[in-house]
Amino acid sequence: MLWREELVEYFASDLEYNPRKALVYVLLGLGSICYWILISGEGKFTNVHAIFALGSITLLIKGIFLLRKSSEGIGLTEPDLQELAKRSRLKHLPSTGTLAGQILRDFGIGATLLWPIVYLYASDVETKRPTLSIFFIGIALAALGWFLERQTKKSEVGSQLS
């Protein structure tokens, strides 16, 4: 399998319609945004609090996207789409390790991609200075989530072969 095909298959399987997985994403996104809203006003732009705010945005967006039935066939070929129409629409949650890795990866991607928002909305120089560390923490969280997801999938494949 070519690297490009593997990448498309990876993202397509991660974005397919799954209401149960969407509920987990939306609940975790709402929980982390509530954490950011309920803290005191002076500490909202510290590293940890900003990461919670930015990560919650991506969790909410992905949760809403996972509720769309139109995302079911992204990246599939025509025969795969015909087979998909024949199968049942009931989706199950992935294993706990895989789901935790996906959530951690998406949470970190939010901090990685959205860190300039903190720089734009932070009012004083003291809160503007650590924004680049938010970017690097987001990369670390995304890499850790990707690693956890990959290791969990490897152990699942290994246990199925035994």
N, C-alpha and C positions, 0 to 999 in steps of 0.2 A: 504494500500500500504506500502510495506517495505521501510525503510529509503534508502536502497541501490537502489531500483528501482526508488524512487523519485529523488535521486541524478543523476542517469543516464538519466532520462527523462528531468531533468532540464538542464543538459549540452548538451544533444542532441538537445533540442529545441533551445538552444542558439547558436548552431553551424550549423544549417541547411542552405542550399543554399538560399541566399537572396541578389540579386544584388543591390537593393536599400539601404539596410542596409550596405552592403559592401562599397558603394560609400560614405556614411556618415562617416564610420570608416576611409577610406583612406584619405578623405579630412581633417578630424580632425587630423589624424596622420601627414599628410604633413604640416598642419598649425602649429602644435606644434613643429615639427622638424625644420621648417623654423624659428620659434621664437628663438630656441636654436642656430641655425647657425648664425643668424643676430645679436646676442648680442656681446659685446666686448669680446676679448679673455681672459681677466683676470677674468671675472665673470662667466665663463661657468660652473664651478664646485661648485657654491653655491647651497644650497638646492633646491630652487625653480627652478632654471635653469636645474639642474640635473634631477629633477622629470619630467619636461617637456620633456627632451631628452629620458629618460627611458620609460615614458608613451607613447610617440609617437611610439616607437619601437613595443610595444604590439598592439597598435591600427592599425598600418600598417600590422603587421603579421595577425591579426584577420581579417582585411578587405580583404586581399588577400585570406585567407582561406574561407571566406564567398562567394567568387566568384567561388569556386570549386563545380561543380555539384555532384562530388563523395561524398561530405559530407552530402548529403541529407538524407540518411537512417541510420545514426549512431544511435545505441541504439534501433532500432525498431525490432519488432518481424516479422516473415515471413508474417502473415496476414496483418500486418500494412504496410509492404513493397508493397504487392500486391495492397492494397488500395491506397497507395501513387502513384503508377504508373497510376492509373485511374484518379486521381485528376489533376486539372490544375496546371501548374508550376508557375503561377503568384503569387508572394509573395508581401504582403503589409508590410509597416513599422509598428512596434508596436506603442503603444501610446507614446506620448512625454515623459511622466514621466518614463515609463519602459525603453525606449531607453536611456534617460539621465542616469538612474541608471546603465544600462549595460555598457555604455561608461565610466562612472566614476569608476565603479568597475574594468573594464579592464585597465584603465589608472593607477589606484592604484596598481593593481597586477604587472604591469610593473616595477614600482618603488620598490615594495617589492621583486620581484625575481631578478632584475638586479642591485641592489645597489652595489654589490661587484665590478662591472665594474668601478664605480667612484673611488673606493679605489685603484684599480690597475692602473688607468690612471692619477690620481691626482699627481702632481709633488712634492708638498711640504707638510710639516706636517700640516700646517694650513688648507689646503683643505681636508686632509685625516681625520681630527678629526670629522667633523659633518656627516660622511657618515651613521652612525647608525641611526641618526635622519631621514634620507631619508627612511630607512626601516620602521620606525614607522609611518611616514607620509603616506607612501604607504599603510600600513595596515589600517590606519584611512580612507583614501580615498576609499579603496576597501570596507570596512565595511559600510561607508556612502552610496556608490553606491548600495550595496546589500540591505540595509535598504530601500532606496528610491524605488528601483525596487519592492521589496516585498510589500511595502505599496501601491504602485500604482496598482499592480496586485490585492491586496485585495479589494481596492476600486472599481476596474473594476468588480470583481466578485460580490461584494455587489450591485452595480448598475444594473447588469444584472439580479439578483434575484428579484429586486424590480419591 
